[in-house]
C-alpha cells in the first residue's frame, strides 16, 4: 500500500491550518445563511483533511487539485472579472484591498502547489514486522 510522506512538516501543518480554517469558515457561513450550496466546499475540505491525516496516497494530488481550483482558479476568475468590471466603470470604485487579497490567495495557491510537488513523496508503506 502506498502512502504520502511529507518531508516538510511546516507545509504539512500550514495546509492543515489553511484547509481547517476554511472548513470552519464555510461551516459558519453555511449555518448562518442556511444555503445548501455551502455543503460542497465543506465536503471537499473534509475529504482533503481525511486524506492528509491518513497520509493516503491521493493526498498529494488532492492538495494540488484543491489548490489549483480553489486557491488559484477561483480567485483568478474573480480578479479578472472585477478588473473587467472596473474597466467598464472607468475605475470609479477601485478596491485595491480586493485585488491584494485575491493576489495573495493566488500566490499562496501557487506556493502550495510548488512545495507540494517538491516535498510530498509517495512511497510504499513500510510494514513493521513484529516477529523481528
N, C-alpha and C positions, 0 to 999 in steps of 0.2 A: 504494500500500500504506500502511495506517495503522500508526502506531507510538505507543507510550505515552511521554510525556515527563514526567520527574519534575522539577518546579520546585524542590522542596526536597530537597537531597542528604542532609540529616540523616534525613529519613523514609526515603529510598531505602536508606541503609546500615543504619538501625535495623531495617527489615523484613528485609533480608538477614541480619543478625545473629540476629534472633529466629527466623526460619524455619530458618536454618542450624544454630543451636544446638539447636532442637527436632529437626531431622533427625538430628544426631549423637546426641542423647539416645535417640531412637527406634531408631536403628541399634544402639546399645549394649544397650538393653533387649531388643530382638528377638533379637539374637545370644546374649545371656546366658540368656534364658529359652526360646529356641527356639520362640517362638509365631508361627505364620504370620499371625495377625491383625495383627501389628505391621507387616506389609508395606503395609497400606492407608495409614497416615499417611506412611510413607516415600515411597510413590509420589506421593501428593498433594503433599507438600512438595518433592519433586524436580521435579515438573511446574511448581509455582509458582515455584521458583527459576529454572527454564529460561525461563519467561515473563518474569520480571523481568529476567534478564540479557540476553535478546534484545530487550527492550523491545517485546514483542509487544502488539498492540492489545488483547488479552484480559488483559493483566497487571493492569489496574486492577480489572476485575470479578472476576478470580481472587483478588486480595488481599482485596477486600471480602467475597466469599463465604467465603473461608478464615477471615477474622477473625470474621465473624458466626457461623459454625458452630462453630469450634474455640476461639475466644477469648471468645466471648460466650455462645453457646447451651449448649455442653457444661458449662462451669463454672457457669452459672446453674442448670442442672438439678441438678448436684451440690450446689450451695449450698442450693437449695430442698429437695432430698431429705434432706440432712443436717440441715437445720433442722427438718423434719417428724419425722425420727427422734429428734432431741434433744427435741422437744416431747413425743413419746410416752414417752420415758425420763425425763422430768422434769428435763432438763438436768443429769443426773448426771455425764456425761463430756463436758462442754463443751470444745471445742477452738477457742479464739479464733484460733490460728495458721491453722487450716484456713479459717476464714471470711475472715481477712485476705488469705490467698493467693488464694482464689477471687475476692474482691472486687477485688484488684489486677489479676488476669488479665482480669476483665470490663472494668475501667477501661482497661487497655491496649488491649483489643479495640475498645472504643468510640472511643478516641483515634485508633487506626489507621484505622478507617472514616471518621471525620470528616476527618482530614488527607489521606487518600487522595482523598476527594471534592473537597477544596479544592485540592490541589497536583498531582494527576496528571491530565494532559490527553491526549486522543487527537487526533492530527493526522495529516494526510497526510505521509508521509516526504518529506523534502526530497532530491530527486535531484541529485547533483552531476554536472555536465556537464564532461567532461574536454576538450572542444573549445574551451572559452571562454578 
